[in-house]
Amino acid sequence: MLLKVWKIKPGRAKSVEDDIMTLEEVAAYLRLKPQTIYTWAQEKKIPAAKLGKEWRFKKSIIDEWFVRHIDEKFSDVVNAWKEKQEKWGNCEDIKKK
């Protein structure tokens, strides 16, 4: 098998295969049961590709889907968190001086 490598930073490389996840890996990553991920994939509730009999997921797309999913349902909580992060970020700058 030929392995492609993407250059990210000097001295660091990421394999194409690192970004592709199995159903079980996505379930572990999201801390859900594999059956839940399987059902969501079949119902097109989570971005996935069925290759033969197997489901595959792209980690970067799962990350984006997760962020958008949270943003849609909990925009008030996310906005409050972002404001708090900005406020605390400024405090960290003051502490460093």
Secondary structure, DSSP 8 states (H G I E B T S, - for coil): ----EEEEETTEEEEGGGGEEEHHHHHHHHT--HHHHHHHHHTTSS--EEETTEEEEEHHHHHHHHHHHHHHH-HHHHHHHHHHHHHHHHHHHHHH-
